[in-house]
Amino acid sequence: MRGKTAEDLKLLELLDPVAEAAGYAIVRLRLMGGNERRKLQIMAERPSDGDMNVEDCARLSRAVSEVMDAADPISGEYLLEVSSPGIDRPLTRLADFEAHEGFEVKLELDRLAEGRKRFRGVLAGVEGDQIGIDLEGEEATAMIPFAWVIEAKLVLNDELMKRGAESRAARLAAETGEQHTTE
């Protein structure tokens, strides 16, 4: 899920170590567009706190550009875009599902389950390689194999917005506290 195509997966193999060495984790990588002008989109975060600010994006972009220029794995021109996953982020790793337990999510599967491929519900945790999701109107928690998920994204709602605001406030307070202690 972190990469969609074989080309995405090859790029992840090349760039994961670069991101890790710079102190980041790639959440998702997509090479989009036709042959004319392609875009390499990388969503990343700091593993320590899940944050990714503008300076982080610039730092990772420089590190990735250096390796991409040397390895030249993409033929032709492309635009590199490095960003944070955002508040309504994609969930691409089992750890993402664990970290966002209790929040509403949309899932798309690569096959039919219970007669459908798309699900929307509240994340109820992870057991082994299965994702628990509480679906509206269902009594039992549905367990979906992580390997079946091709797309997963948090649903932007008031609860998620509140968590984002609390996270930003805590981060600003920590930064302000750091500035006062270093002066």
Disulfide bonds with the S-S distance in Angstrom:
none
